[in-house]
Amino acid sequence: MNTTHIVYCLTFLMGSFNCLALANSDNLPFWSAQVRLAGLVIHPDGGSTPEIYPRKLDEKAYFLISPGLVAGLNYHMSQNHSFKGQAALLKDCADLWEGYLHLGYRYSYPFNKKMDLSLSMGPTLIWREDWNRFQEWRDYQGYKFFNNKWKNYEYEFIVYGGEIELSYQLGEMKLIAAVTPGFITLFTFGVEKRL
């Protein structure tokens, strides 16, 4: 563990203890659950191997359909501060299974009564079925994010993974645009319902 990781972990812990001190209202703390459907994925630079993407919406794979489910549980210490646990199971670009587990501190900034921006940061484990089954992927010479293997899976642990989420309240549902934890150029859009 290098110095950056140690500084990050200490900052995360200090922020966490600070948030616990904020829980001083009669209706706090409280729990909330969320379920989000993932559907549209955007690769801003296009896909690295678009020839193996069966659900691409354009030739260069800028846009793809990636169905999946994201479920989370939040422990709110105040209206703006919470801890977040999240798990996802999706079909990736190559129609293989992928997912992530994320645990983090979450800060929500309300723009108005219907719209807010939430930032979450914390450790994230990302996994997917091994892409080395595709010759196109084995031949690809660009950046490859996953460096660890376990059986038929590739995975990566990110100490400071995160999520940026813009939400708009529409009745009982929230419309969500989110950057998925750990992926810099992978965006998902979906809906959320607080239970």
C-alpha positions as CSV (number, residue, x, y, z in Angstrom):
1,M,0.0,0.0,0.0
2,N,1.6,3.3,-1.1
3,T,1.4,6.7,0.6
4,T,-1.5,7.8,-1.7
5,H,-3.6,4.8,-0.5
6,I,-2.9,5.5,3.1
7,V,-3.8,9.2,2.8
8,Y,-7.0,8.2,1.0
9,C,-8.0,5.6,3.7
10,L,-7.3,8.1,6.5
11,T,-9.4,10.8,4.7
12,F,-12.2,8.3,4.1
13,L,-12.2,7.3,7.8
14,M,-12.1,10.9,9.1
15,G,-15.0,11.9,6.8
16,S,-16.9,8.9,8.0
17,F,-16.6,9.7,11.7
18,N,-17.4,13.4,10.9
19,C,-20.6,12.3,9.3
20,L,-21.6,10.2,12.3
21,A,-21.4,13.4,14.4
22,L,-24.0,15.0,12.0
23,A,-26.8,12.7,13.0
24,N,-28.5,14.9,15.5
25,S,-32.0,15.4,14.1
26,D,-35.1,13.6,15.4
27,N,-35.7,11.9,12.0
28,L,-32.1,10.9,11.5
29,P,-30.3,8.6,11.0
30,F,-32.4,6.5,8.5
31,W,-32.0,3.8,5.9
32,S,-33.0,3.9,2.2
33,A,-32.8,1.2,-0.5
34,Q,-32.5,1.8,-4.2
35,V,-32.9,-0.3,-7.2
36,R,-31.7,1.0,-10.5
37,L,-32.0,-0.5,-14.0
38,A,-29.0,0.0,-16.3
39,G,-29.6,0.2,-20.0
40,L,-27.5,2.6,-22.1
41,V,-23.8,2.6,-22.1
42,I,-21.6,5.3,-23.7
43,H,-18.0,4.9,-24.8
44,P,-17.0,8.5,-25.5
45,D,-14.0,7.4,-27.6
46,G,-15.8,4.4,-29.1
47,G,-15.3,0.8,-28.2
48,S,-11.9,-0.8,-28.1
49,T,-13.1,-3.9,-30.1
50,P,-16.5,-3.0,-31.5
51,E,-16.6,-6.1,-33.7
52,I,-17.4,-8.3,-30.7
53,Y,-20.2,-6.1,-29.3
54,P,-23.5,-7.6,-30.3
55,R,-25.7,-4.8,-28.9
56,K,-23.9,-1.8,-30.3
57,L,-26.1,1.0,-31.7
58,D,-23.5,2.4,-34.1
59,E,-20.5,1.1,-36.0
60,K,-17.8,2.4,-33.6
61,A,-19.7,1.3,-30.5
62,Y,-20.1,4.8,-29.0
63,F,-23.6,3.7,-27.8
64,L,-24.5,0.2,-26.6
65,I,-27.4,-1.5,-24.8
66,S,-26.1,-3.1,-21.5
67,P,-29.0,-4.4,-19.5
68,G,-28.6,-4.9,-15.8
69,L,-29.6,-4.2,-12.3
70,V,-28.0,-2.1,-9.6
71,A,-29.1,-2.4,-6.0
72,G,-28.0,-0.3,-3.1
73,L,-28.5,0.5,0.5
74,N,-27.8,3.9,2.1
75,Y,-27.5,4.8,5.7
76,H,-28.2,8.6,6.0
77,M,-26.6,10.5,8.8
78,S,-28.0,13.8,7.6
79,Q,-29.9,15.0,4.6
80,N,-26.7,15.4,2.6
81,H,-24.3,12.7,4.1
82,S,-24.7,8.9,3.9
83,F,-22.8,5.7,3.6
84,K,-23.6,3.7,0.5
85,G,-23.3,0.0,-0.3
86,Q,-24.0,-1.0,-3.9
87,A,-23.9,-4.1,-6.0
88,A,-24.4,-4.5,-9.8
89,L,-25.0,-7.3,-12.2
90,L,-24.9,-6.4,-15.9
91,K,-24.4,-7.8,-19.4
92,D,-21.3,-6.1,-20.7
93,C,-20.4,-4.9,-24.2
94,A,-19.5,-8.4,-25.4
95,D,-22.7,-9.9,-23.9
96,L,-20.8,-11.5,-20.9
97,W,-21.6,-11.1,-17.2
98,E,-19.9,-8.3,-15.3
99,G,-20.6,-6.5,-12.0
100,Y,-19.2,-4.5,-9.1
101,L,-19.4,-4.1,-5.4
102,H,-19.0,-0.6,-4.0
103,L,-18.9,0.7,-0.5
104,G,-18.4,4.4,0.1
105,Y,-19.2,7.7,1.7
106,R,-21.8,9.7,-0.2
107,Y,-22.5,13.4,-0.3
108,S,-25.7,14.7,-2.0
109,Y,-26.0,18.3,-3.1
110,P,-29.6,19.4,-3.8
111,F,-30.0,21.8,-6.7
112,N,-33.8,22.1,-5.8
113,K,-36.6,19.9,-4.4
114,K,-36.5,17.6,-7.5
115,M,-32.8,17.5,-8.6
116,D,-29.6,16.6,-6.8
117,L,-26.1,15.6,-7.5
118,S,-24.5,12.8,-5.4
119,L,-20.9,12.0,-5.1
120,S,-19.7,8.7,-3.7
121,M,-16.2,7.5,-3.0
122,G,-14.8,4.3,-1.5
123,P,-13.4,0.9,-2.3
124,T,-14.8,-0.9,-5.4
125,L,-14.4,-4.4,-6.7
126,I,-15.1,-4.7,-10.4
127,W,-15.3,-8.1,-12.2
128,R,-16.3,-9.6,-15.6
129,E,-16.2,-12.8,-17.4
130,D,-12.8,-13.3,-19.1
131,W,-12.6,-11.5,-22.5
132,N,-9.5,-13.5,-23.5
133,R,-11.9,-16.0,-25.2
134,F,-12.1,-13.4,-28.0
135,Q,-9.2,-13.4,-30.5
136,E,-10.0,-9.7,-31.2
137,W,-9.4,-8.8,-27.6
138,R,-6.2,-10.9,-27.4
139,D,-4.9,-9.0,-30.5
140,Y,-5.9,-5.6,-29.0
141,Q,-2.8,-3.5,-28.2
142,G,-4.4,-0.6,-26.3
143,Y,-5.0,-0.1,-22.6
144,K,-6.6,-3.1,-20.7
145,F,-8.1,-2.2,-17.4
146,F,-8.4,-5.7,-15.9
147,N,-5.0,-7.2,-14.7
148,N,-6.1,-9.9,-12.3
149,K,-7.7,-13.3,-13.1
150,W,-9.6,-15.8,-11.0
151,K,-10.9,-18.9,-12.8
152,N,-13.0,-17.6,-15.8
153,Y,-13.1,-14.0,-14.5
154,E,-11.1,-10.8,-14.7
155,Y,-11.3,-8.4,-11.8
156,E,-9.8,-5.2,-10.4
157,F,-9.9,-3.7,-6.9
158,I,-9.9,0.1,-6.8
159,V,-9.2,1.7,-3.5
160,Y,-10.8,5.0,-4.5
161,G,-13.6,4.0,-6.8
162,G,-16.6,6.2,-7.0
163,E,-19.8,7.3,-8.5
164,I,-21.2,10.6,-9.7
165,E,-25.0,10.5,-9.9
166,L,-27.4,13.2,-11.2
167,S,-31.0,12.4,-10.2
168,Y,-34.4,14.0,-11.0
169,Q,-37.4,13.1,-8.8
170,L,-40.4,12.1,-11.0
171,G,-43.2,11.0,-8.7
172,E,-42.1,7.9,-6.9
173,M,-39.2,7.3,-9.3
174,K,-35.9,9.0,-9.9
175,L,-34.3,9.3,-13.3
176,I,-30.6,8.7,-13.0
177,A,-27.5,9.5,-15.0
178,A,-24.5,7.9,-13.4
179,V,-20.8,7.3,-13.9
180,T,-20.4,3.7,-12.8
181,P,-17.8,3.1,-10.0
182,G,-14.3,2.5,-11.3
183,F,-14.9,3.1,-14.9
184,I,-13.6,6.4,-16.2
185,T,-15.3,6.3,-19.6
186,L,-18.3,4.1,-19.0
187,F,-21.6,5.9,-18.2
188,T,-25.0,4.3,-17.4
189,F,-28.5,5.7,-17.4
190,G,-31.5,4.3,-15.6
191,V,-34.2,4.7,-13.0
192,E,-34.1,4.5,-9.2
193,K,-36.8,3.8,-6.7
194,R,-36.4,4.5,-3.0
195,L,-38.1,1.8,-1.1
